[in-house]
Amino acid sequence: MSTSPTSSVQEARAALAARLRELRLDAGLSGKEVARACGWSVAKSSRIENAVTAPSDTDIRAWCAACGAVGQADDLIAANRQVDAMYLQWKRVQRTGMKQLAETSAKLYERTRLFRVYASHVMPGYLQTPGYATALVSTIAGFRGTPDDVAEAVAVRVRRARVIHEGEHRFATLIEENVLHHRVGDQDVMAGQLGNLLAAMSLPSMSIGIIPAAAAREGAIWPLEQFTVFDDARIHVELLAAKVTVTAPGELDIYLRAFARMTELAVYGADARALIVRAIDALH
């Protein structure tokens, strides 16, 4: 079972490249002739046509003009931009700071009714305390060299998290046990965060499962990258360098099946609380 979060992006890029190739073939042109008409190297034409290099808007217009298909340029450019939006580098979306990214996702949180979240590295955003969020966002901003708007970004995160108390939202949350022990902030910050997690377990909208570190994973599923499923229709996968958006039905199914298998590995209720309390005790 493949769980590559970038395969949908690669497939979309390949489909766009195939459309450009079809335009060239329909025009009866060779790759060399297209390159000459566009004023670039044959190697560039080959990279574009084989989905190695993503074309710019200008590249697509030049390609369509060379193939006598100017009327198709706008549609191809729109498709190319959609592919580009599926894979967003953090350095691009965070170039003006962390606040803008948090604001962008706020509306998605408001309209989503069912959240399925798998947390393998850090606490889910809607369960983070201000102290935990501040420590985490500060670390991210420092690592990525983004402008310092940590306080503003955390304020937006806190407002966004109101969805767990307001409206008709439901949350199915799976957290790997190591997240409970991964120190974000100082001892007091972690104690407050873990206490908040215990309190959240009593919310009627919330289901929280902890996947024990000792859980037997044979025949189940291995630890994955952190991801959020919005209404079973859209998934955001968090990688070190980028956020990948998955919407292709086939890949949605893969993540939903993986989530279902990990649900079976998790413990709930008293057993989950015991793991959280153990993590709190370990702080001292």
SULNORPE-V472790 format. One record per residue. RES is the residue in one letter. NEAR is the number of other ideal C-beta (glycine too) atoms within 12 Angstrom. D_CENTER is the distance of its C-alpha to the mean C-alpha in Angstrom with 1 decimal. Layout:
BEGIN
((RES,NEAR,D_CENTER) (RES,NEAR,D_CENTER))
END
This chain:
BEGIN
((M,17,19.5) (S,17,16.7) (T,30,13.1) (S,21,12.1) (P,33,8.6) (T,26,10.4) (S,22,13.5) (S,33,12.8) (V,33,12.6) (Q,24,15.7) (E,23,17.5) (A,30,17.1) (R,30,18.4) (A,21,21.1) (A,21,22.1) (L,36,22.5) (A,32,24.5) (A,20,26.6) (R,31,27.5) (L,44,28.7) (R,26,30.7) (E,20,32.3) (L,32,33.4) (R,30,35.0) (L,18,36.8) (D,17,37.9) (A,23,39.4) (G,12,41.2) (L,27,39.9) (S,19,39.0) (G,28,36.1) (K,19,38.7) (E,18,40.1) (V,36,36.7) (A,25,36.1) (R,17,39.6) (A,22,39.2) (C,30,35.9) (G,16,37.3) (W,24,35.0) (S,16,35.3) (V,19,35.3) (A,15,32.7) (K,25,30.3) (S,34,31.0) (S,22,30.4) (R,21,27.0) (I,38,26.0) (E,34,27.5) (N,21,26.0) (A,24,22.4) (V,16,22.6) (T,21,22.5) (A,29,20.6) (P,35,23.4) (S,19,23.7) (D,19,25.2) (T,17,28.5) (D,30,28.3) (I,34,27.8) (R,24,30.7) (A,29,32.9) (W,42,32.1) (C,33,32.9) (A,23,36.0) (A,32,37.2) (C,33,36.9) (G,18,38.6) (A,26,35.5) (V,19,34.9) (G,13,34.3) (Q,24,31.1) (A,27,29.5) (D,16,27.8) (D,20,26.1) (L,35,24.9) (I,27,23.6) (A,16,21.7) (A,26,20.2) (N,34,19.4) (R,21,17.6) (Q,21,15.5) (V,32,14.5) (D,25,13.8) (A,23,11.5) (M,33,9.3) (Y,30,8.7) (L,27,8.7) (Q,20,10.3) (W,25,10.2) (K,20,14.0) (R,18,14.1) (V,27,12.3) (Q,30,14.0) (R,18,17.3) (T,20,19.1) (G,26,17.7) (M,38,15.1) (K,28,16.8) (Q,21,15.8) (L,35,12.0) (A,34,12.9) (E,23,15.3) (T,22,13.2) (S,33,11.1) (A,25,14.5) (K,15,15.8) (L,26,13.0) (Y,34,13.7) (E,21,17.4) (R,18,17.5) (T,30,15.5) (R,21,18.1) (L,25,16.5) (F,42,13.5) (R,35,12.8) (V,42,11.1) (Y,40,11.3) (A,39,11.8) (S,30,13.0) (H,25,13.3) (V,32,13.7) (M,41,14.6) (P,41,12.4) (G,39,12.6) (Y,39,15.1) (L,41,17.3) (Q,36,17.6) (T,31,21.1) (P,25,21.8) (G,27,23.1) (Y,37,20.2) (A,39,17.7) (T,30,20.3) (A,29,20.6) (L,34,16.8) (V,37,16.2) (S,24,19.5) (T,22,18.5) (I,32,15.3) (A,30,17.4) (G,15,20.2) (F,16,18.3) (R,24,16.7) (G,14,19.9) (T,26,18.7) (P,19,21.3) (D,21,22.3) (D,26,21.4) (V,27,20.3) (A,20,22.7) (E,24,21.5) (A,36,17.8) (V,31,18.7) (A,22,21.0) (V,29,18.3) (R,37,16.1) (V,28,19.4) (R,26,20.2) (R,33,16.9) (A,34,17.5) (R,18,20.7) (V,33,19.2) (I,35,20.0) (H,20,23.6) (E,15,24.0) (G,16,23.9) (E,15,23.4) (H,29,20.0) (R,24,19.5) (F,36,17.2) (A,31,17.0) (T,40,15.8) (L,41,16.0) (I,45,16.4) (E,36,17.6) (E,30,21.0) (N,23,20.3) (V,36,18.0) (L,38,21.3) (H,25,23.1) (H,26,20.7) (R,23,22.5) (V,30,20.6) (G,27,23.5) (D,15,27.0) (Q,18,28.7) (D,19,29.2) (V,26,25.6) (M,33,24.5) (A,27,27.4) (G,27,26.5) (Q,39,22.9) (L,42,24.1) (G,24,26.8) (N,31,24.3) (L,37,22.5) (L,29,25.9) (A,19,26.7) (A,30,23.5) (M,32,24.6) (S,16,27.5) (L,23,25.6) (P,13,26.4) (S,25,22.9) (M,30,21.3) (S,26,21.3) (I,39,20.4) (G,35,20.8) (I,41,21.1) (I,37,20.9) (P,26,23.9) (A,23,23.8) (A,13,26.9) (A,27,25.5) (A,13,26.9) (R,20,24.1) (E,9,26.5) (G,11,25.8) (A,21,22.7) (I,29,19.3) (W,19,18.4) (P,26,15.9) (L,32,12.4) (E,29,9.2) (Q,32,7.7) (F,37,6.0) (T,36,7.1) (V,38,9.3) (F,32,11.0) (D,21,14.6) (D,24,14.0) (A,24,13.3) (R,32,9.7) (I,39,6.6) (H,37,2.9) (V,37,2.7) (E,30,3.9) (L,24,6.9) (L,17,10.1) (A,20,10.4) (A,25,7.4) (K,32,3.9) (V,36,4.4) (T,36,5.6) (V,38,8.0) (T,28,11.3) (A,26,14.0) (P,15,16.2) (G,18,16.8) (E,33,13.3) (L,28,12.7) (D,22,15.9) (I,27,15.0) (Y,42,12.2) (L,30,14.5) (R,23,17.4) (A,34,15.7) (F,35,15.0) (A,22,18.7) (R,26,20.0) (M,35,18.5) (T,27,19.9) (E,20,23.2) (L,31,22.9) (A,32,22.3) (V,26,25.2) (Y,25,25.7) (G,17,28.4) (A,13,31.0) (D,20,29.5) (A,31,26.1) (R,25,28.0) (A,20,30.2) (L,35,27.3) (I,38,26.1) (V,22,29.8) (R,21,30.2) (A,33,27.3) (I,24,29.1) (D,15,32.4) (A,18,31.0) (L,22,30.4) (H,12,34.2))
END
